[in-house]
Amino acid sequence: MKTKSLVEMLETVDATYISEHEKAAAIARAESAEFTVEMISSAFAWVKKTLVSKRISFNSAKHSHA
C-alpha cells in the first residue's frame, strides 16, 4: 500500500469553501512540511550510519576516571 502525500490528500478534500489562494498556500505548507520531515529523517539516518560504521560506544563503564 502506497502512502499518500499530504498534497495528494489535500487535493481530494472538498475545497469549495476556500479560495484558490488559500488552497495553494495549504499545498505549499504541506510540501514544506514533507521536505522538512524528509531532511530530518535523512539526517538521523546519516548519523546512525556514521556512528555504526565507526562503532562508537557510548558505554560510560569502559571509560576510566581520574
PDB file of N, CA, C and O in Angstrom:
ATOM      1  N   MET A   1       0.844  -1.184   0.000  1.00  0.00           N
ATOM      2  CA  MET A   1       0.000   0.000   0.000  1.00  0.00           C
ATOM      3  C   MET A   1       0.883   1.239   0.000  1.00  0.00           C
ATOM      4  O   MET A   1       1.737   1.397   0.872  1.00  0.00           O
ATOM      5  N   LYS A   2       0.683   2.102  -0.961  1.00  0.00           N
ATOM      6  CA  LYS A   2       1.460   3.334  -1.060  1.00  0.00           C
ATOM      7  C   LYS A   2       0.842   4.397  -0.162  1.00  0.00           C
ATOM      8  O   LYS A   2      -0.373   4.593  -0.148  1.00  0.00           O
ATOM      9  N   THR A   3       1.691   5.068   0.574  1.00  0.00           N
ATOM     10  CA  THR A   3       1.226   6.143   1.439  1.00  0.00           C
ATOM     11  C   THR A   3       1.017   7.400   0.607  1.00  0.00           C
ATOM     12  O   THR A   3       1.876   7.779  -0.190  1.00  0.00           O
ATOM     13  N   LYS A   4      -0.120   8.037   0.797  1.00  0.00           N
ATOM     14  CA  LYS A   4      -0.402   9.271   0.065  1.00  0.00           C
ATOM     15  C   LYS A   4       0.362  10.427   0.696  1.00  0.00           C
ATOM     16  O   LYS A   4       0.532  10.488   1.914  1.00  0.00           O
ATOM     17  N   SER A   5       0.812  11.333  -0.145  1.00  0.00           N
ATOM     18  CA  SER A   5       1.466  12.536   0.369  1.00  0.00           C
ATOM     19  C   SER A   5       0.398  13.507   0.865  1.00  0.00           C
ATOM     20  O   SER A   5      -0.787  13.354   0.569  1.00  0.00           O
ATOM     21  N   LEU A   6       0.838  14.499   1.618  1.00  0.00           N
ATOM     22  CA  LEU A   6      -0.111  15.498   2.114  1.00  0.00           C
ATOM     23  C   LEU A   6      -0.773  16.247   0.968  1.00  0.00           C
ATOM     24  O   LEU A   6      -1.958  16.573   1.039  1.00  0.00           O
ATOM     25  N   VAL A   7      -0.019  16.520  -0.079  1.00  0.00           N
ATOM     26  CA  VAL A   7      -0.573  17.239  -1.232  1.00  0.00           C
ATOM     27  C   VAL A   7      -1.668  16.410  -1.891  1.00  0.00           C
ATOM     28  O   VAL A   7      -2.719  16.941  -2.251  1.00  0.00           O
ATOM     29  N   GLU A   8      -1.427  15.098  -2.053  1.00  0.00           N
ATOM     30  CA  GLU A   8      -2.450  14.233  -2.651  1.00  0.00           C
ATOM     31  C   GLU A   8      -3.708  14.206  -1.793  1.00  0.00           C
ATOM     32  O   GLU A   8      -4.821  14.202  -2.320  1.00  0.00           O
ATOM     33  N   MET A   9      -3.538  14.186  -0.478  1.00  0.00           N
ATOM     34  CA  MET A   9      -4.709  14.190   0.406  1.00  0.00           C
ATOM     35  C   MET A   9      -5.440  15.526   0.356  1.00  0.00           C
ATOM     36  O   MET A   9      -6.670  15.563   0.379  1.00  0.00           O
ATOM     37  N   LEU A  10      -4.682  16.632   0.285  1.00  0.00           N
ATOM     38  CA  LEU A  10      -5.325  17.944   0.212  1.00  0.00           C
ATOM     39  C   LEU A  10      -6.114  18.120  -1.079  1.00  0.00           C
ATOM     40  O   LEU A  10      -7.153  18.779  -1.090  1.00  0.00           O
ATOM     41  N   GLU A  11      -5.627  17.536  -2.156  1.00  0.00           N
ATOM     42  CA  GLU A  11      -6.319  17.679  -3.432  1.00  0.00           C
ATOM     43  C   GLU A  11      -7.636  16.913  -3.470  1.00  0.00           C
ATOM     44  O   GLU A  11      -8.501  17.219  -4.291  1.00  0.00           O
ATOM     45  N   THR A  12      -7.804  15.926  -2.597  1.00  0.00           N
ATOM     46  CA  THR A  12      -9.052  15.164  -2.563  1.00  0.00           C
ATOM     47  C   THR A  12     -10.089  15.783  -1.631  1.00  0.00           C
ATOM     48  O   THR A  12     -11.246  15.363  -1.631  1.00  0.00           O
ATOM     49  N   VAL A  13      -9.692  16.768  -0.842  1.00  0.00           N
ATOM     50  CA  VAL A  13     -10.606  17.419   0.097  1.00  0.00           C
ATOM     51  C   VAL A  13     -11.497  18.407  -0.645  1.00  0.00           C
ATOM     52  O   VAL A  13     -11.051  19.093  -1.564  1.00  0.00           O
ATOM     53  N   ASP A  14     -12.768  18.470  -0.234  1.00  0.00           N
ATOM     54  CA  ASP A  14     -13.702  19.435  -0.820  1.00  0.00           C
ATOM     55  C   ASP A  14     -13.262  20.839  -0.401  1.00  0.00           C
ATOM     56  O   ASP A  14     -13.371  21.205   0.770  1.00  0.00           O
ATOM     57  N   ALA A  15     -12.774  21.607  -1.345  1.00  0.00           N
ATOM     58  CA  ALA A  15     -12.229  22.929  -1.045  1.00  0.00           C
ATOM     59  C   ALA A  15     -13.085  24.038  -1.635  1.00  0.00           C
ATOM     60  O   ALA A  15     -12.577  25.113  -1.955  1.00  0.00           O
ATOM     61  N   THR A  16     -14.369  23.787  -1.780  1.00  0.00           N
ATOM     62  CA  THR A  16     -15.245  24.802  -2.363  1.00  0.00           C
ATOM     63  C   THR A  16     -15.432  25.993  -1.432  1.00  0.00           C
ATOM     64  O   THR A  16     -15.812  27.073  -1.883  1.00  0.00           O
ATOM     65  N   TYR A  17     -15.172  25.812  -0.153  1.00  0.00           N
ATOM     66  CA  TYR A  17     -15.374  26.877   0.822  1.00  0.00           C
ATOM     67  C   TYR A  17     -14.135  27.761   1.001  1.00  0.00           C
ATOM     68  O   TYR A  17     -14.197  28.752   1.729  1.00  0.00           O
ATOM     69  N   ILE A  18     -13.011  27.425   0.353  1.00  0.00           N
ATOM     70  CA  ILE A  18     -11.810  28.257   0.456  1.00  0.00           C
ATOM     71  C   ILE A  18     -11.404  28.749  -0.936  1.00  0.00           C
ATOM     72  O   ILE A  18     -11.770  28.166  -1.956  1.00  0.00           O
ATOM     73  N   SER A  19     -10.654  29.815  -0.942  1.00  0.00           N
ATOM     74  CA  SER A  19     -10.222  30.379  -2.232  1.00  0.00           C
ATOM     75  C   SER A  19      -9.054  29.566  -2.789  1.00  0.00           C
ATOM     76  O   SER A  19      -8.438  28.767  -2.084  1.00  0.00           O
ATOM     77  N   GLU A  20      -8.769  29.789  -4.064  1.00  0.00           N
ATOM     78  CA  GLU A  20      -7.636  29.108  -4.700  1.00  0.00           C
ATOM     79  C   GLU A  20      -6.321  29.506  -4.030  1.00  0.00           C
ATOM     80  O   GLU A  20      -5.405  28.694  -3.901  1.00  0.00           O
ATOM     81  N   HIS A  21      -6.247  30.767  -3.607  1.00  0.00           N
ATOM     82  CA  HIS A  21      -5.041  31.246  -2.933  1.00  0.00           C
ATOM     83  C   HIS A  21      -4.816  30.483  -1.616  1.00  0.00           C
ATOM     84  O   HIS A  21      -3.692  30.079  -1.317  1.00  0.00           O
ATOM     85  N   GLU A  22      -5.881  30.290  -0.838  1.00  0.00           N
ATOM     86  CA  GLU A  22      -5.757  29.559   0.424  1.00  0.00           C
ATOM     87  C   GLU A  22      -5.397  28.097   0.181  1.00  0.00           C
ATOM     88  O   GLU A  22      -4.616  27.509   0.928  1.00  0.00           O
ATOM     89  N   LYS A  23      -5.973  27.516  -0.869  1.00  0.00           N
ATOM     90  CA  LYS A  23      -5.660  26.127  -1.206  1.00  0.00           C
ATOM     91  C   LYS A  23      -4.196  26.005  -1.633  1.00  0.00           C
ATOM     92  O   LYS A  23      -3.510  25.067  -1.225  1.00  0.00           O
ATOM     93  N   ALA A  24      -3.717  26.934  -2.443  1.00  0.00           N
ATOM     94  CA  ALA A  24      -2.314  26.925  -2.870  1.00  0.00           C
ATOM     95  C   ALA A  24      -1.378  27.110  -1.673  1.00  0.00           C
ATOM     96  O   ALA A  24      -0.318  26.486  -1.611  1.00  0.00           O
ATOM     97  N   ALA A  25      -1.762  27.954  -0.737  1.00  0.00           N
ATOM     98  CA  ALA A  25      -0.946  28.169   0.461  1.00  0.00           C
ATOM     99  C   ALA A  25      -0.894  26.898   1.310  1.00  0.00           C
ATOM    100  O   ALA A  25       0.159  26.552   1.845  1.00  0.00           O
ATOM    101  N   ALA A  26      -2.014  26.210   1.434  1.00  0.00           N
ATOM    102  CA  ALA A  26      -2.046  24.964   2.202  1.00  0.00           C
ATOM    103  C   ALA A  26      -1.172  23.893   1.547  1.00  0.00           C
ATOM    104  O   ALA A  26      -0.481  23.144   2.238  1.00  0.00           O
ATOM    105  N   ILE A  27      -1.204  23.824   0.226  1.00  0.00           N
ATOM    106  CA  ILE A  27      -0.372  22.860  -0.501  1.00  0.00           C
ATOM    107  C   ILE A  27       1.106  23.200  -0.328  1.00  0.00           C
ATOM    108  O   ILE A  27       1.937  22.308  -0.155  1.00  0.00           O
ATOM    109  N   ALA A  28       1.430  24.488  -0.374  1.00  0.00           N
ATOM    110  CA  ALA A  28       2.823  24.908  -0.191  1.00  0.00           C
ATOM    111  C   ALA A  28       3.313  24.560   1.206  1.00  0.00           C
ATOM    112  O   ALA A  28       4.443  24.100   1.368  1.00  0.00           O
ATOM    113  N   ARG A  29       2.471  24.774   2.220  1.00  0.00           N
ATOM    114  CA  ARG A  29       2.853  24.415   3.595  1.00  0.00           C
ATOM    115  C   ARG A  29       3.030  22.904   3.729  1.00  0.00           C
ATOM    116  O   ARG A  29       3.940  22.448   4.421  1.00  0.00           O
ATOM    117  N   ALA A  30       2.172  22.131   3.078  1.00  0.00           N
ATOM    118  CA  ALA A  30       2.273  20.670   3.136  1.00  0.00           C
ATOM    119  C   ALA A  30       3.565  20.195   2.487  1.00  0.00           C
ATOM    120  O   ALA A  30       4.246  19.321   3.022  1.00  0.00           O
ATOM    121  N   GLU A  31       3.904  20.769   1.334  1.00  0.00           N
ATOM    122  CA  GLU A  31       5.158  20.392   0.669  1.00  0.00           C
ATOM    123  C   GLU A  31       6.368  20.755   1.526  1.00  0.00           C
ATOM    124  O   GLU A  31       7.335  19.997   1.606  1.00  0.00           O
ATOM    125  N   SER A  32       6.303  21.920   2.163  1.00  0.00           N
ATOM    126  CA  SER A  32       7.396  22.351   3.036  1.00  0.00           C
ATOM    127  C   SER A  32       7.546  21.407   4.231  1.00  0.00           C
ATOM    128  O   SER A  32       8.661  21.047   4.609  1.00  0.00           O
ATOM    129  N   ALA A  33       6.426  21.014   4.816  1.00  0.00           N
ATOM    130  CA  ALA A  33       6.463  20.103   5.958  1.00  0.00           C
ATOM    131  C   ALA A  33       7.016  18.739   5.559  1.00  0.00           C
ATOM    132  O   ALA A  33       7.811  18.153   6.293  1.00  0.00           O
ATOM    133  N   GLU A  34       6.599  18.231   4.396  1.00  0.00           N
ATOM    134  CA  GLU A  34       7.112  16.940   3.928  1.00  0.00           C
ATOM    135  C   GLU A  34       8.619  17.006   3.688  1.00  0.00           C
ATOM    136  O   GLU A  34       9.347  16.074   4.028  1.00  0.00           O
ATOM    137  N   PHE A  35       9.081  18.108   3.104  1.00  0.00           N
ATOM    138  CA  PHE A  35      10.509  18.279   2.845  1.00  0.00           C
ATOM    139  C   PHE A  35      11.292  18.325   4.156  1.00  0.00           C
ATOM    140  O   PHE A  35      12.350  17.706   4.271  1.00  0.00           O
ATOM    141  N   THR A  36      10.774  19.057   5.144  1.00  0.00           N
ATOM    142  CA  THR A  36      11.443  19.164   6.441  1.00  0.00           C
ATOM    143  C   THR A  36      11.544  17.804   7.118  1.00  0.00           C
ATOM    144  O   THR A  36      12.602  17.444   7.632  1.00  0.00           O
ATOM    145  N   VAL A  37      10.466  17.059   7.121  1.00  0.00           N
ATOM    146  CA  VAL A  37      10.476  15.730   7.737  1.00  0.00           C
ATOM    147  C   VAL A  37      11.450  14.805   7.013  1.00  0.00           C
ATOM    148  O   VAL A  37      12.165  14.032   7.650  1.00  0.00           O
ATOM    149  N   GLU A  38      11.478  14.885   5.688  1.00  0.00           N
ATOM    150  CA  GLU A  38      12.397  14.053   4.910  1.00  0.00           C
ATOM    151  C   GLU A  38      13.854  14.400   5.222  1.00  0.00           C
ATOM    152  O   GLU A  38      14.693  13.506   5.332  1.00  0.00           O
ATOM    153  N   MET A  39      14.155  15.677   5.362  1.00  0.00           N
ATOM    154  CA  MET A  39      15.525  16.096   5.670  1.00  0.00           C
ATOM    155  C   MET A  39      15.947  15.655   7.072  1.00  0.00           C
ATOM    156  O   MET A  39      17.074  15.199   7.266  1.00  0.00           O
ATOM    157  N   ILE A  40      15.056  15.788   8.041  1.00  0.00           N
ATOM    158  CA  ILE A  40      15.369  15.362   9.410  1.00  0.00           C
ATOM    159  C   ILE A  40      15.569  13.856   9.453  1.00  0.00           C
ATOM    160  O   ILE A  40      16.496  13.368  10.100  1.00  0.00           O
ATOM    161  N   SER A  41      14.713  13.123   8.772  1.00  0.00           N
ATOM    162  CA  SER A  41      14.844  11.666   8.725  1.00  0.00           C
ATOM    163  C   SER A  41      16.160  11.266   8.067  1.00  0.00           C
ATOM    164  O   SER A  41      16.835  10.345   8.526  1.00  0.00           O
ATOM    165  N   SER A  42      16.516  11.953   7.003  1.00  0.00           N
ATOM    166  CA  SER A  42      17.767  11.679   6.315  1.00  0.00           C
ATOM    167  C   SER A  42      18.960  11.977   7.214  1.00  0.00           C
ATOM    168  O   SER A  42      19.935  11.225   7.220  1.00  0.00           O
ATOM    169  N   ALA A  43      18.893  13.060   7.966  1.00  0.00           N
ATOM    170  CA  ALA A  43      19.981  13.419   8.880  1.00  0.00           C
ATOM    171  C   ALA A  43      20.147  12.365   9.969  1.00  0.00           C
ATOM    172  O   ALA A  43      21.271  11.979  10.289  1.00  0.00           O
ATOM    173  N   PHE A  44      19.045  11.898  10.539  1.00  0.00           N
ATOM    174  CA  PHE A  44      19.124  10.851  11.562  1.00  0.00           C
ATOM    175  C   PHE A  44      19.702   9.565  10.986  1.00  0.00           C
ATOM    176  O   PHE A  44      20.508   8.896  11.634  1.00  0.00           O
ATOM    177  N   ALA A  45      19.295   9.223   9.780  1.00  0.00           N
ATOM    178  CA  ALA A  45      19.831   8.014   9.141  1.00  0.00           C
ATOM    179  C   ALA A  45      21.332   8.153   8.912  1.00  0.00           C
ATOM    180  O   ALA A  45      22.080   7.195   9.111  1.00  0.00           O
ATOM    181  N   TRP A  46      21.780   9.334   8.497  1.00  0.00           N
ATOM    182  CA  TRP A  46      23.204   9.571   8.275  1.00  0.00           C
ATOM    183  C   TRP A  46      23.987   9.452   9.578  1.00  0.00           C
ATOM    184  O   TRP A  46      25.044   8.822   9.610  1.00  0.00           O
ATOM    185  N   VAL A  47      23.474  10.054  10.655  1.00  0.00           N
ATOM    186  CA  VAL A  47      24.141   9.985  11.953  1.00  0.00           C
ATOM    187  C   VAL A  47      24.217   8.540  12.419  1.00  0.00           C
ATOM    188  O   VAL A  47      25.267   8.100  12.888  1.00  0.00           O
ATOM    189  N   LYS A  48      23.142   7.805  12.300  1.00  0.00           N
ATOM    190  CA  LYS A  48      23.130   6.401  12.715  1.00  0.00           C
ATOM    191  C   LYS A  48      24.147   5.599  11.907  1.00  0.00           C
ATOM    192  O   LYS A  48      24.904   4.807  12.469  1.00  0.00           O
ATOM    193  N   LYS A  49      24.167   5.802  10.596  1.00  0.00           N
ATOM    194  CA  LYS A  49      25.107   5.089   9.739  1.00  0.00           C
ATOM    195  C   LYS A  49      26.543   5.434  10.119  1.00  0.00           C
ATOM    196  O   LYS A  49      27.399   4.551  10.177  1.00  0.00           O
ATOM    197  N   THR A  50      26.810   6.702  10.377  1.00  0.00           N
ATOM    198  CA  THR A  50      28.160   7.141  10.742  1.00  0.00           C
ATOM    199  C   THR A  50      28.588   6.545  12.072  1.00  0.00           C
ATOM    200  O   THR A  50      29.716   6.071  12.207  1.00  0.00           O
ATOM    201  N   LEU A  51      27.701   6.565  13.048  1.00  0.00           N
ATOM    202  CA  LEU A  51      28.048   6.027  14.359  1.00  0.00           C
ATOM    203  C   LEU A  51      28.276   4.524  14.292  1.00  0.00           C
ATOM    204  O   LEU A  51      29.205   4.009  14.914  1.00  0.00           O
ATOM    205  N   VAL A  52      27.448   3.826  13.553  1.00  0.00           N
ATOM    206  CA  VAL A  52      27.594   2.374  13.436  1.00  0.00           C
ATOM    207  C   VAL A  52      28.865   2.034  12.669  1.00  0.00           C
ATOM    208  O   VAL A  52      29.570   1.089  13.024  1.00  0.00           O
ATOM    209  N   SER A  53      29.160   2.790  11.630  1.00  0.00           N
ATOM    210  CA  SER A  53      30.353   2.486  10.842  1.00  0.00           C
ATOM    211  C   SER A  53      31.634   2.746  11.622  1.00  0.00           C
ATOM    212  O   SER A  53      32.642   2.077  11.390  1.00  0.00           O
ATOM    213  N   LYS A  54      31.614   3.687  12.526  1.00  0.00           N
ATOM    214  CA  LYS A  54      32.793   3.977  13.343  1.00  0.00           C
ATOM    215  C   LYS A  54      32.777   3.173  14.641  1.00  0.00           C
ATOM    216  O   LYS A  54      33.751   3.172  15.395  1.00  0.00           O
ATOM    217  N   ARG A  55      31.677   2.500  14.889  1.00  0.00           N
ATOM    218  CA  ARG A  55      31.490   1.673  16.081  1.00  0.00           C
ATOM    219  C   ARG A  55      31.807   2.451  17.361  1.00  0.00           C
ATOM    220  O   ARG A  55      32.546   1.985  18.228  1.00  0.00           O
ATOM    221  N   ILE A  56      31.241   3.618  17.448  1.00  0.00           N
ATOM    222  CA  ILE A  56      31.433   4.449  18.626  1.00  0.00           C
ATOM    223  C   ILE A  56      30.552   3.906  19.741  1.00  0.00           C
ATOM    224  O   ILE A  56      29.350   3.709  19.568  1.00  0.00           O
ATOM    225  N   SER A  57      31.167   3.676  20.864  1.00  0.00           N
ATOM    226  CA  SER A  57      30.426   3.154  22.001  1.00  0.00           C
ATOM    227  C   SER A  57      30.209   4.272  23.016  1.00  0.00           C
ATOM    228  O   SER A  57      31.137   5.001  23.366  1.00  0.00           O
ATOM    229  N   PHE A  58      29.001   4.389  23.467  1.00  0.00           N
ATOM    230  CA  PHE A  58      28.679   5.394  24.468  1.00  0.00           C
ATOM    231  C   PHE A  58      28.555   4.766  25.860  1.00  0.00           C
ATOM    232  O   PHE A  58      27.896   5.320  26.741  1.00  0.00           O
ATOM    233  N   ASN A  59      29.183   3.622  26.049  1.00  0.00           N
ATOM    234  CA  ASN A  59      29.126   2.934  27.333  1.00  0.00           C
ATOM    235  C   ASN A  59      30.117   3.611  28.281  1.00  0.00           C
ATOM    236  O   ASN A  59      31.327   3.540  28.068  1.00  0.00           O
ATOM    237  N   SER A  60      29.609   4.263  29.321  1.00  0.00           N
ATOM    238  CA  SER A  60      30.471   5.007  30.233  1.00  0.00           C
ATOM    239  C   SER A  60      31.263   4.078  31.148  1.00  0.00           C
ATOM    240  O   SER A  60      32.225   4.531  31.767  1.00  0.00           O
ATOM    241  N   ALA A  61      30.904   2.804  31.261  1.00  0.00           N
ATOM    242  CA  ALA A  61      31.617   1.877  32.142  1.00  0.00           C
ATOM    243  C   ALA A  61      33.029   1.590  31.627  1.00  0.00           C
ATOM    244  O   ALA A  61      33.894   1.194  32.409  1.00  0.00           O
ATOM    245  N   LYS A  62      33.274   1.778  30.348  1.00  0.00           N
ATOM    246  CA  LYS A  62      34.581   1.493  29.767  1.00  0.00           C
ATOM    247  C   LYS A  62      35.555   2.662  29.933  1.00  0.00           C
ATOM    248  O   LYS A  62      36.752   2.493  29.700  1.00  0.00           O
ATOM    249  N   HIS A  63      35.082   3.810  30.318  1.00  0.00           N
ATOM    250  CA  HIS A  63      35.936   4.982  30.454  1.00  0.00           C
ATOM    251  C   HIS A  63      36.549   5.012  31.844  1.00  0.00           C
ATOM    252  O   HIS A  63      35.878   4.736  32.838  1.00  0.00           O
ATOM    253  N   SER A  64      37.820   5.346  31.902  1.00  0.00           N
ATOM    254  CA  SER A  64      38.473   5.445  33.212  1.00  0.00           C
ATOM    255  C   SER A  64      38.333   6.869  33.726  1.00  0.00           C
ATOM    256  O   SER A  64      38.359   7.832  32.960  1.00  0.00           O
ATOM    257  N   HIS A  65      38.188   6.976  35.012  1.00  0.00           N
ATOM    258  CA  HIS A  65      38.045   8.286  35.643  1.00  0.00           C
ATOM    259  C   HIS A  65      39.332   8.612  36.375  1.00  0.00           C
ATOM    260  O   HIS A  65      40.033   7.718  36.849  1.00  0.00           O
ATOM    261  N   ALA A  66      39.637   9.897  36.463  1.00  0.00           N
ATOM    262  CA  ALA A  66      40.894  10.325  37.085  1.00  0.00           C
ATOM    263  C   ALA A  66      40.909  10.123  38.551  1.00  0.00           C
ATOM    264  O   ALA A  66      41.901  10.438  39.207  1.00  0.00           O
TER     265      ALA A  66
END
